[in-house]
Amino acid sequence: MASVRSDENIELMTYSEVMDVSGYVGNFKVKIRRKPRYVDESKCTGCGVCQEKCPFKADNEFDVGMGQRKAIYTPFPQAVPNVPVIDRDVCAYFLKGKCRACEKFCEANAIDFEQTESFVEVDVGSIIITTGFDSFDPSVITQYGYGRYDNVYTGLQFERMSNASGPTGGKLQLKDGSQPKSVAILHCVGSRDINYHEYCSRVCCMYSLKFSHIIGEKIPDAEIYQLYIDLRCFGKGYEEFYNRLQEEGVNFVRGRAAEVTDLSENANEEGKLIVLCEDTLIGRQRRIPVDMVVLSTGLEPRADAGETAKMFSLSRSADGFLLEKHPKLDPVATTTDGIFVAGCCQGPKDIPDTVAQASAAAARVLSMISKGEVEIEAATSVVDEEICSGCKTCIELCPYGAITFDEEKGVASINEALCKGCGTCAAACPSGAIVSKHFTTEQILAQIEGVLV
Amino acid sequence: MNFEPNIVGFFCNWCSYAGADLAGTSRAKYEPSLRIIRVMCSGRVNESLILKAFAAGADGVLVCGCHPGDCHYLKGNLSARRRIAGLKPLLEAVGIGSDRIRLEWISASEGPKVPETVKSFTSEIKKLGPSPLNGRHNGS
């Protein structure tokens, strides 16, 4: 991110949202809403005094609700640009009109409560969509007790907990502050499940294995259980990592967990969370008492993926992710020329695959730029001026405004750069003056004759 | 005599044809009654093409496009919907019957919907019998 920001050919717009997209390949117009930060980016030095002095707190989204942040905050430690933002819903000045502590302590005079949202319109030739994913919310799977039991965590929460800059400073601990002696990691939470998402989220197996390794490093005598359906260690070096963990003594239990409960049946289970499952390798039901449960939550499409698809006129596949042009032959482009996708907005994938897809998308865009011109659709429509009666029926119908009326000649004319070749005008033309190239009436009629032989 | 209907399908390139493609790559099977003609958009299909298909002896015509709001060309499918709604009374009046034309929305991800649609439309056409204009079957 930092090198992107410092590149003079790249303009980075953070805290901004695309509102509207119009135009076509080579000539997109994108309307962007720049939300007010209430901090002047050009003055702020990123010293962080405002965040120290701010007296109001809220749950930290980046730590998945486990830690707290101030009303003026940077979303995470390495955020680019390193400029804080004021949360209007928490800031006392916006709620009650008093405080302004940050303004008082800011030496750079960067705080500006008068900022308002602004809109900018940019002209771009191509667009790469990398809107990412949402993490599955496991509280809907009530039998796993997420949100009900203190020591049931999601994968993302565990990730933050194990991070040195996280809410516990990298210490693995239970809600009461003590160290867990045993941890169960439940795979496929929300994925490979006909009740939630049928697809495999692809990353959970490997991050679950990574968690076992981290636990083993931080708490060497901890008992670690992995409850899996299949372990999908598909990438380079992944299977070797799995083998290494087996040697490290992680307990692999083949079977999806049925339930997490705190109802103990003997002294051994007292005060613990008990994971119920069927171990399908030994063909027996098991009760596994542990201190901590980590749910390997899957990935799902962003909540607003539908709106994104509509805005860029893209399709979505049955699972809700953005649809690529071709699953095998063109997994980077979309059905809209000049718009590319990369990363998890197109489907769950891990970091190497995301980097590969994003590089491919960037290369595709670069090749278009260096060529300097784009090939337009060959199957456009043309008007036969001899036949056109000038009724203007087609003008209304064209969704791209490609048809204009030539007042001088009294006929319609089609801008071939704007025409996408849908043929709606050709179908509607009452005098048959519009020819949809490659899909002419004669060609289609010949096909009809052909298929009915 | 066993009646095997001939159905002409107009499938839009972006949703329905891609859906049929998906049905194919997932090795789904559908009745041999349907012969698909690819058009860029269901909006390309007009009354004259449909009537010509019937005149050429089709027992049914199936027009498939993107779901409303998903059209690759924004609103071509709505034109198709309007045209077919307007054509039905005419088909009824000339004796072909309005049930011989069907419009379906099939998206690129709805592979299984293609065989389902073909199956249900074929069985409907089988019930209706050969089209009065089906020269091959009527032996004229």
Interface residues (C-beta under 8 A of the other chain):
Chain A: K310 S313 S315 R316 S317 A318 L323 T335 T336 A379 L397 P399 Y400 K420 G421 C422 G423 T424 A426 A427 A428 S436 F439 T441 I444 L445 Q447 I448 E449 V451 L452
Chain B: N6 V8 W14 C15 R35 I37 V39 M40 C41 G43 R44 V45 N46 S48 L49 K52 A53 A56 G57 A58 C66 G69 D70 H72 Y73 L74 K75 G76 S79 R83 S107 A108 S109 E110
